[in-house]
Amino acid sequence: MSGENNTIVTIGDINYLWGIFMLIASARKAGMREPFLVGVKKFTPRAEKVLTQFGDVRLVPLDGLKRSLTSYKAKVMLEASTEYVTWADSDAFFTGDVSSMLPPDSPDGIHFRMRGDTEFPGHCWKKWYPDSMKRVPAEVLEVWREDVRQVAGEALAESRTVNTGTACFFSLSLARHRRFLEIWDALQDKVLPEKDVGVVDNSLRIYPQLDESTLNACLDFLPAAPKVQELFKLDKQPGRMFIHFIMHPKPWVGWTKRAFRFFDEYTSVVKWAADNGYELPGPVPPCLDAANKRKCRILIPWTTFSSKVKRRLARMFK
């Protein structure tokens, strides 16, 4: 399938401008031709230009919406007009041309990475259900089933799985599964708080991971949900991977030990963009300058610790 028939969708506020820029630039550097659809908040005209300069990039303004941006993934995906639609978090990038690997093998399926047992699928519920680390708690599944039934008018009697998948990337047929995205969007409207709590809210007993929890609920109980394909393809070949920087700080702010494995590949995207005359979001941060690799490695303990302190203080005084 050609890339033009699959829209890549992402989302972010002005603080994630560098991340979104790097995601799109990495795709164009690799020769990927997919159109991009970007949900944006608090963007300036210049920030918009920095993204649209790559061509075939359309922005969806999300100013005025109250919930965490991560809970509007489905809403933005539904704006696509291609046969397939692919979600990619904005703190991520492609290491090479993965166009042919993005969509599911079958239009009935979804390309989505399920967690392994060693990743403790129940970890996000440990505050409420400390004895259910290796599976979604039964009480949670029961609420999921009832919420899906109320929104969709139907739900399976039993969950398809007691595991969960990660919502940083997934791809499905929009032509086949538009209703699935609509129900996921409606479920988030029903159960998530009307406030910006970031990407996780541990005060929520049933949906602590917001978009990810609600997405898994729909995949588990909606009768017409796409089937998760067995093979996740984007973590097998070093030169053709989707890399998600899950931890803080993000690479345009500082490096973590885990993320630093991809320092060369990520900084090469900045150099490619600059060498090819693209306008950058701003001066290149020192942590994205390949010449600073040794310094960035030395500073990892400090950048990681300082990020934790800043984020904790921000939560305390929010």
PEDA-V418684 format. One record per residue. N is the residue number from 1. RES is the residue in one small letter. SS is DSSP state (helix for helix, strand for strand, loop for the rest). PSI is psi in degrees with one decimal (NA if undefined). Layout:
# PEDA-V418684
<<N:RES:SS:PSI> <N:RES:SS:PSI>>
This chain:
# PEDA-V418684
<<1:m:loop:136.4> <2:s:loop:150.7> <3:g:helix:-28.0> <4:e:helix:-14.6> <5:n:helix:15.5> <6:n:strand:115.1> <7:t:strand:129.6> <8:i:strand:127.6> <9:v:strand:139.2> <10:t:strand:-178.5> <11:i:strand:152.4> <12:g:strand:157.0> <13:d:strand:-174.2> <14:i:helix:-24.4> <15:n:helix:-17.2> <16:y:helix:18.2> <17:l:helix:-45.7> <18:w:helix:-41.7> <19:g:helix:-45.6> <20:i:helix:-43.2> <21:f:helix:-46.1> <22:m:helix:-36.4> <23:l:helix:-50.4> <24:i:helix:-44.0> <25:a:helix:-38.4> <26:s:helix:-36.3> <27:a:helix:-45.9> <28:r:helix:-35.9> <29:k:helix:-37.6> <30:a:loop:-3.1> <31:g:loop:12.3> <32:m:loop:136.4> <33:r:loop:10.9> <34:e:loop:140.8> <35:p:loop:150.3> <36:f:strand:141.9> <37:l:strand:121.0> <38:v:strand:118.8> <39:g:strand:126.0> <40:v:strand:151.8> <41:k:strand:135.1> <42:k:loop:35.2> <43:f:loop:142.5> <44:t:loop:162.9> <45:p:helix:-38.2> <46:r:helix:-40.9> <47:a:helix:-39.0> <48:e:helix:-41.9> <49:k:helix:-37.0> <50:v:helix:-32.4> <51:l:helix:-44.6> <52:t:helix:-16.1> <53:q:loop:-20.6> <54:f:loop:-14.7> <55:g:loop:140.1> <56:d:loop:41.6> <57:v:strand:119.9> <58:r:strand:136.4> <59:l:strand:141.7> <60:v:strand:106.7> <61:p:strand:134.5> <62:l:loop:17.5> <63:d:loop:139.4> <64:g:loop:-18.8> <65:l:loop:141.8> <66:k:loop:-31.1> <67:r:loop:170.3> <68:s:loop:139.3> <69:l:helix:-32.0> <70:t:helix:-21.0> <71:s:helix:5.4> <72:y:helix:17.9> <73:k:helix:-51.3> <74:a:helix:-39.9> <75:k:helix:-42.5> <76:v:helix:-38.9> <77:m:helix:-33.5> <78:l:loop:-11.0> <79:e:loop:-10.5> <80:a:loop:157.2> <81:s:loop:7.1> <82:t:loop:169.3> <83:e:loop:-38.6> <84:y:strand:156.4> <85:v:strand:136.8> <86:t:strand:128.0> <87:w:strand:137.0> <88:a:strand:122.5> <89:d:loop:150.3> <90:s:loop:-5.8> <91:d:loop:56.3> <92:a:strand:172.1> <93:f:strand:166.9> <94:f:strand:135.3> <95:t:loop:-6.9> <96:g:loop:-171.4> <97:d:loop:108.9> <98:v:loop:17.3> <99:s:helix:-46.7> <100:s:helix:-13.6> <101:m:helix:-8.6> <102:l:helix:-54.5> <103:p:loop:160.4> <104:p:loop:158.2> <105:d:loop:-30.0> <106:s:loop:143.6> <107:p:loop:-15.5> <108:d:loop:-12.3> <109:g:strand:-177.2> <110:i:strand:131.6> <111:h:strand:109.4> <112:f:strand:132.7> <113:r:strand:117.7> <114:m:strand:147.9> <115:r:loop:147.8> <116:g:loop:165.6> <117:d:helix:-33.8> <118:t:helix:-11.1> <119:e:helix:-0.3> <120:f:loop:76.8> <121:p:loop:-26.9> <122:g:loop:7.8> <123:h:helix:-38.3> <124:c:helix:-12.4> <125:w:helix:12.4> <126:k:loop:-27.6> <127:k:loop:-36.5> <128:w:loop:-33.6> <129:y:loop:72.2> <130:p:loop:-16.7> <131:d:loop:12.3> <132:s:loop:46.0> <133:m:loop:-28.1> <134:k:loop:7.8> <135:r:loop:163.2> <136:v:loop:128.8> <137:p:loop:142.7> <138:a:helix:-38.4> <139:e:helix:-35.7> <140:v:helix:-45.4> <141:l:helix:-37.2> <142:e:helix:-40.6> <143:v:helix:-41.3> <144:w:helix:-47.9> <145:r:helix:-45.6> <146:e:helix:-38.9> <147:d:helix:-42.6> <148:v:helix:-40.7> <149:r:helix:-42.6> <150:q:helix:-37.4> <151:v:helix:-43.9> <152:a:helix:-16.2> <153:g:loop:0.0> <154:e:loop:155.8> <155:a:loop:149.2> <156:l:loop:150.7> <157:a:loop:-32.8> <158:e:loop:147.9> <159:s:loop:144.0> <160:r:loop:-27.1> <161:t:loop:163.2> <162:v:loop:10.4> <163:n:loop:175.5> <164:t:loop:159.8> <165:g:strand:166.9> <166:t:strand:137.7> <167:a:strand:15.9> <168:c:strand:-23.8> <169:f:strand:139.0> <170:f:strand:156.6> <171:s:strand:139.9> <172:l:strand:169.3> <173:s:strand:116.2> <174:l:helix:-35.1> <175:a:helix:-35.6> <176:r:helix:-29.7> <177:h:helix:30.9> <178:r:helix:-42.3> <179:r:helix:-35.5> <180:f:helix:-45.8> <181:l:helix:-37.2> <182:e:helix:-41.0> <183:i:helix:-40.3> <184:w:helix:-45.0> <185:d:helix:-44.1> <186:a:helix:-36.5> <187:l:helix:-40.2> <188:q:helix:-39.6> <189:d:helix:-34.6> <190:k:helix:-41.5> <191:v:helix:-13.1> <192:l:loop:146.7> <193:p:loop:147.2> <194:e:loop:60.8> <195:k:loop:158.3> <196:d:loop:109.8> <197:v:loop:13.0> <198:g:loop:-146.8> <199:v:loop:-10.8> <200:v:loop:139.7> <201:d:loop:95.8> <202:n:loop:-4.1> <203:s:loop:-12.3> <204:l:loop:119.7> <205:r:loop:-31.4> <206:i:loop:-38.2> <207:y:loop:57.5> <208:p:loop:-27.3> <209:q:loop:21.9> <210:l:loop:-107.9> <211:d:helix:-38.8> <212:e:helix:-40.8> <213:s:helix:-44.2> <214:t:helix:-35.8> <215:l:helix:-45.3> <216:n:helix:-34.8> <217:a:helix:-43.3> <218:c:helix:-41.8> <219:l:helix:-31.9> <220:d:helix:-39.7> <221:f:helix:-14.8> <222:l:loop:121.0> <223:p:loop:-37.9> <224:a:loop:16.1> <225:a:loop:147.9> <226:p:loop:148.4> <227:k:strand:130.2> <228:v:strand:121.8> <229:q:loop:149.2> <230:e:loop:-38.6> <231:l:loop:120.7> <232:f:loop:124.1> <233:k:loop:-18.2> <234:l:loop:18.6> <235:d:loop:23.6> <236:k:loop:-39.3> <237:q:strand:118.1> <238:p:loop:-36.7> <239:g:loop:1.0> <240:r:strand:71.2> <241:m:loop:158.2> <242:f:strand:117.1> <243:i:strand:122.6> <244:h:strand:123.5> <245:f:loop:85.9> <246:i:loop:-30.3> <247:m:loop:165.7> <248:h:loop:147.0> <249:p:loop:164.2> <250:k:loop:156.5> <251:p:loop:-26.0> <252:w:loop:-3.7> <253:v:loop:-39.2> <254:g:loop:171.2> <255:w:loop:143.2> <256:t:loop:164.6> <257:k:loop:-41.6> <258:r:loop:-43.0> <259:a:helix:-27.2> <260:f:helix:-18.1> <261:r:helix:-23.4> <262:f:helix:23.2> <263:f:helix:-50.6> <264:d:helix:-45.1> <265:e:helix:-40.1> <266:y:helix:-45.5> <267:t:helix:-25.1> <268:s:helix:-25.0> <269:v:helix:-41.2> <270:v:helix:-47.2> <271:k:helix:-42.1> <272:w:helix:-45.9> <273:a:helix:-45.1> <274:a:helix:-44.1> <275:d:helix:-27.0> <276:n:loop:12.6> <277:g:loop:14.4> <278:y:loop:142.1> <279:e:loop:127.7> <280:l:loop:160.0> <281:p:loop:-22.8> <282:g:loop:-169.9> <283:p:loop:141.9> <284:v:loop:121.2> <285:p:loop:143.8> <286:p:helix:-33.9> <287:c:helix:-8.5> <288:l:helix:7.7> <289:d:loop:117.1> <290:a:helix:-26.2> <291:a:helix:-16.2> <292:n:helix:18.8> <293:k:helix:-48.3> <294:r:helix:-43.0> <295:k:helix:-41.9> <296:c:helix:-38.4> <297:r:helix:-44.3> <298:i:helix:-35.3> <299:l:loop:-1.6> <300:i:helix:-48.4> <301:p:helix:-40.5> <302:w:helix:-47.6> <303:t:helix:-36.8> <304:t:helix:-45.6> <305:f:helix:-45.5> <306:s:helix:-34.2> <307:s:helix:-41.6> <308:k:helix:-42.5> <309:v:helix:-46.5> <310:k:helix:-42.1> <311:r:helix:-36.4> <312:r:helix:-41.2> <313:l:helix:-38.6> <314:a:helix:-39.2> <315:r:helix:-37.8> <316:m:helix:-35.9> <317:f:loop:14.9> <318:k:loop:NA>>
